[in-house]
Amino acid sequence: MRRLLFAFLTAALVACSPGSSGAASAAAKVVHPESGLEVIPLTITSANGVHRFKVEVARSMIAQAKGLMYRTKLGPDEGMIFPMDPPRGASFWMHNTVISLDLIFVGPDGRISNIAARAVPYDETPLLSIGKVKGVLEIPGGRAAELGIVPGDKVAW
């Protein structure tokens, strides 16, 4: 049922998508070859320096529902950001997610509120934010610990 709903929503989004708004705007955007989502720079400033990532932006409900499901690889400095405007409590799971991920919950002040480290592929246990968040960042599992990223660090995108 969930797959059918996802397929229907995807088809509806494609059918309703506007055409290109011009060559200049298309040239300015970097799009991920697999997801078709815009790719933007994101930085995390921690006690041991600034860590730079290139992240796909999951803005739409459809993109947020799919996330990184079915992906078999993610580079060490790649990820996906799920912006939430207005900020709200977030709950994620690893349903149909093949690779381990670190889920970094970013509070309204731009600081990391909590990290769900090394989330287990296919696990349907809810991974919850502590309080409201303005975004959730997914990066390869274990990468946050490897870089020394901890709650309180500043995230900007």
C-alpha atoms as a printed R data frame, in Angstrom:
    type eleno elety resid chain resno      x      y       z
1   ATOM     1    CA   MET     A     1  0.000  0.000   0.000
2   ATOM     2    CA   ARG     A     2  2.831  2.383   0.940
3   ATOM     3    CA   ARG     A     3  4.597  1.701  -2.385
4   ATOM     4    CA   LEU     A     4  1.381  2.319  -4.293
5   ATOM     5    CA   LEU     A     5  0.874  5.636  -2.486
6   ATOM     6    CA   PHE     A     6  4.495  6.608  -3.178
7   ATOM     7    CA   ALA     A     7  4.117  5.741  -6.890
8   ATOM     8    CA   PHE     A     8  0.885  7.736  -7.131
9   ATOM     9    CA   LEU     A     9  2.370 10.795  -5.400
10  ATOM    10    CA   THR     A    10  5.469 10.631  -7.594
11  ATOM    11    CA   ALA     A    11  3.367 10.467 -10.766
12  ATOM    12    CA   ALA     A    12  1.223 13.383  -9.570
13  ATOM    13    CA   LEU     A    13  4.289 15.481  -8.815
14  ATOM    14    CA   VAL     A    14  5.816 14.811 -12.231
15  ATOM    15    CA   ALA     A    15  2.534 15.613 -13.975
16  ATOM    16    CA   CYS     A    16  2.185 18.905 -12.112
17  ATOM    17    CA   SER     A    17  5.813 20.034 -12.348
18  ATOM    18    CA   PRO     A    18  6.328 23.315 -14.194
19  ATOM    19    CA   GLY     A    19  8.696 23.467 -17.142
20  ATOM    20    CA   SER     A    20 12.185 24.913 -16.932
21  ATOM    21    CA   SER     A    21 12.248 28.554 -15.913
22  ATOM    22    CA   GLY     A    22 15.184 29.318 -18.168
23  ATOM    23    CA   ALA     A    23 18.704 28.219 -18.992
24  ATOM    24    CA   ALA     A    24 20.309 30.592 -16.491
25  ATOM    25    CA   SER     A    25 18.481 29.129 -13.467
26  ATOM    26    CA   ALA     A    26 19.020 25.556 -14.676
27  ATOM    27    CA   ALA     A    27 22.754 26.183 -15.038
28  ATOM    28    CA   ALA     A    28 22.991 27.567 -11.492
29  ATOM    29    CA   LYS     A    29 21.519 24.473  -9.841
30  ATOM    30    CA   VAL     A    30 23.472 21.292  -9.285
31  ATOM    31    CA   VAL     A    31 21.217 18.237  -9.408
32  ATOM    32    CA   HIS     A    32 22.029 14.779  -8.052
33  ATOM    33    CA   PRO     A    33 22.136 12.233 -10.904
34  ATOM    34    CA   GLU     A    34 20.249  9.528  -8.989
35  ATOM    35    CA   SER     A    35 17.615 11.453  -7.022
36  ATOM    36    CA   GLY     A    36 17.171 14.510  -9.253
37  ATOM    37    CA   LEU     A    37 17.252 16.655  -6.106
38  ATOM    38    CA   GLU     A    38 19.177 19.908  -5.835
39  ATOM    39    CA   VAL     A    39 22.648 19.524  -4.271
40  ATOM    40    CA   ILE     A    40 23.900 22.323  -1.997
41  ATOM    41    CA   PRO     A    41 26.866 22.899   0.305
42  ATOM    42    CA   LEU     A    42 26.403 22.330   4.036
43  ATOM    43    CA   THR     A    43 28.910 22.936   6.825
44  ATOM    44    CA   ILE     A    44 29.188 21.696  10.374
45  ATOM    45    CA   THR     A    45 31.415 23.738  12.651
46  ATOM    46    CA   SER     A    46 32.739 21.647  15.516
47  ATOM    47    CA   ALA     A    47 35.489 22.004  18.114
48  ATOM    48    CA   ASN     A    48 37.964 20.424  15.667
49  ATOM    49    CA   GLY     A    49 37.152 22.502  12.595
50  ATOM    50    CA   VAL     A    50 34.700 23.008   9.777
51  ATOM    51    CA   HIS     A    51 33.379 19.930   7.983
52  ATOM    52    CA   ARG     A    52 32.005 20.444   4.476
53  ATOM    53    CA   PHE     A    53 29.366 18.298   2.838
54  ATOM    54    CA   LYS     A    54 27.455 18.307  -0.438
55  ATOM    55    CA   VAL     A    55 23.876 17.398   0.382
56  ATOM    56    CA   GLU     A    56 20.729 16.655  -1.567
57  ATOM    57    CA   VAL     A    57 17.790 18.785  -0.432
58  ATOM    58    CA   ALA     A    58 14.582 16.842   0.251
59  ATOM    59    CA   ARG     A    59 12.108 19.727   0.186
60  ATOM    60    CA   SER     A    60  8.899 18.067  -1.012
61  ATOM    61    CA   MET     A    61  6.778 15.595   0.947
62  ATOM    62    CA   ILE     A    62  7.565 12.967  -1.683
63  ATOM    63    CA   ALA     A    63 11.329 13.519  -1.462
64  ATOM    64    CA   GLN     A    64 11.160 13.469   2.333
65  ATOM    65    CA   ALA     A    65  9.128 10.249   2.339
66  ATOM    66    CA   LYS     A    66 11.670  8.516   0.087
67  ATOM    67    CA   GLY     A    67 14.836 10.012   1.563
68  ATOM    68    CA   LEU     A    68 17.803  7.722   0.956
69  ATOM    69    CA   MET     A    69 15.724  4.545   0.602
70  ATOM    70    CA   TYR     A    70 17.145  1.979  -1.832
71  ATOM    71    CA   ARG     A    71 20.498  3.803  -2.140
72  ATOM    72    CA   THR     A    72 23.485  1.472  -2.022
73  ATOM    73    CA   LYS     A    73 26.221  4.042  -1.532
74  ATOM    74    CA   LEU     A    74 26.846  7.507  -0.172
75  ATOM    75    CA   GLY     A    75 30.201  9.271  -0.334
76  ATOM    76    CA   PRO     A    76 31.928 10.252   2.938
77  ATOM    77    CA   ASP     A    77 31.107 13.944   2.463
78  ATOM    78    CA   GLU     A    78 27.656 13.479   0.953
79  ATOM    79    CA   GLY     A    79 24.259 13.435   2.591
80  ATOM    80    CA   MET     A    80 20.668 14.589   2.477
81  ATOM    81    CA   ILE     A    81 19.055 17.463   4.365
82  ATOM    82    CA   PHE     A    82 15.363 17.473   5.243
83  ATOM    83    CA   PRO     A    83 14.411 21.118   5.911
84  ATOM    84    CA   MET     A    84 11.452 21.642   8.241
85  ATOM    85    CA   ASP     A    85  9.719 24.990   8.102
86  ATOM    86    CA   PRO     A    86  8.272 25.675  10.574
87  ATOM    87    CA   PRO     A    87 10.455 23.700  12.999
88  ATOM    88    CA   ARG     A    88  8.774 20.624  14.467
89  ATOM    89    CA   GLY     A    89  9.471 17.359  16.210
90  ATOM    90    CA   ALA     A    90 10.890 14.765  13.816
91  ATOM    91    CA   SER     A    91 10.638 10.989  13.668
92  ATOM    92    CA   PHE     A    92 12.593  8.963  11.093
93  ATOM    93    CA   TRP     A    93 13.050  5.269  10.422
94  ATOM    94    CA   MET     A    94 15.276  3.129   8.217
95  ATOM    95    CA   HIS     A    95 12.500  1.358   6.273
96  ATOM    96    CA   ASN     A    96 13.947  0.257   2.890
97  ATOM    97    CA   THR     A    97 17.208  2.054   3.679
98  ATOM    98    CA   VAL     A    98 20.073 -0.188   2.597
99  ATOM    99    CA   ILE     A    99 23.015  1.677   4.156
100 ATOM   100    CA   SER     A   100 23.721  2.712   7.742
101 ATOM   101    CA   LEU     A   101 23.247  6.431   8.404
102 ATOM   102    CA   ASP     A   102 23.883  9.020  11.088
103 ATOM   103    CA   LEU     A   103 20.783 11.181  11.543
104 ATOM   104    CA   ILE     A   104 21.727 14.622  12.793
105 ATOM   105    CA   PHE     A   105 18.837 16.633  14.233
106 ATOM   106    CA   VAL     A   106 19.344 20.401  13.853
107 ATOM   107    CA   GLY     A   107 17.501 22.631  16.309
108 ATOM   108    CA   PRO     A   108 15.859 25.953  15.416
109 ATOM   109    CA   ASP     A   109 19.064 27.754  16.507
110 ATOM   110    CA   GLY     A   110 21.130 25.833  13.915
111 ATOM   111    CA   ARG     A   111 22.866 23.723  16.551
112 ATOM   112    CA   ILE     A   112 22.784 19.926  16.682
113 ATOM   113    CA   SER     A   113 20.258 18.827  19.295
114 ATOM   114    CA   ASN     A   114 20.928 15.094  19.046
115 ATOM   115    CA   ILE     A   115 22.397 12.426  16.770
116 ATOM   116    CA   ALA     A   116 20.984  8.975  16.012
117 ATOM   117    CA   ALA     A   117 24.320  7.341  15.194
118 ATOM   118    CA   ARG     A   118 24.808  4.325  12.948
119 ATOM   119    CA   ALA     A   119 21.101  3.760  12.317
120 ATOM   120    CA   VAL     A   120 20.564  0.136  11.357
121 ATOM   121    CA   PRO     A   121 19.498 -0.574   7.759
122 ATOM   122    CA   TYR     A   122 15.847 -1.662   7.380
123 ATOM   123    CA   ASP     A   123 15.093 -1.037  11.078
124 ATOM   124    CA   GLU     A   124 11.630  0.434  11.601
125 ATOM   125    CA   THR     A   125 12.285  1.688  15.134
126 ATOM   126    CA   PRO     A   126 11.486  5.429  15.267
127 ATOM   127    CA   LEU     A   127 14.523  7.710  15.581
128 ATOM   128    CA   LEU     A   128 13.332 10.876  17.324
129 ATOM   129    CA   SER     A   129 14.548 14.434  17.622
130 ATOM   130    CA   ILE     A   130 14.924 16.011  21.030
131 ATOM   131    CA   GLY     A   131 12.501 18.903  20.702
132 ATOM   132    CA   LYS     A   132 11.705 20.828  17.554
133 ATOM   133    CA   VAL     A   133 14.144 20.846  14.646
134 ATOM   134    CA   LYS     A   134 14.560 22.987  11.555
135 ATOM   135    CA   GLY     A   135 16.198 20.125   9.695
136 ATOM   136    CA   VAL     A   136 17.480 16.586   9.782
137 ATOM   137    CA   LEU     A   137 20.766 15.723   8.096
138 ATOM   138    CA   GLU     A   138 21.568 12.180   7.008
139 ATOM   139    CA   ILE     A   139 25.232 11.282   6.430
140 ATOM   140    CA   PRO     A   140 27.028  7.923   6.194
141 ATOM   141    CA   GLY     A   141 26.794  5.870   9.390
142 ATOM   142    CA   GLY     A   142 29.709  6.505  11.751
143 ATOM   143    CA   ARG     A   143 30.843  9.654   9.948
144 ATOM   144    CA   ALA     A   144 29.754 12.020  12.756
145 ATOM   145    CA   ALA     A   145 31.906 10.160  15.311
146 ATOM   146    CA   GLU     A   146 34.782  9.931  12.844
147 ATOM   147    CA   LEU     A   147 34.765 13.727  12.416
148 ATOM   148    CA   GLY     A   148 34.090 14.494  16.087
149 ATOM   149    CA   ILE     A   149 30.658 15.983  15.383
150 ATOM   150    CA   VAL     A   150 28.574 16.233  18.565
151 ATOM   151    CA   PRO     A   151 25.417 17.908  19.880
152 ATOM   152    CA   GLY     A   152 25.930 21.667  20.166
153 ATOM   153    CA   ASP     A   153 27.921 21.905  16.907
154 ATOM   154    CA   LYS     A   154 26.661 24.500  14.407
155 ATOM   155    CA   VAL     A   155 25.095 23.437  11.080
156 ATOM   156    CA   ALA     A   156 24.610 25.841   8.160
157 ATOM   157    CA   TRP     A   157 23.094 25.306   4.732
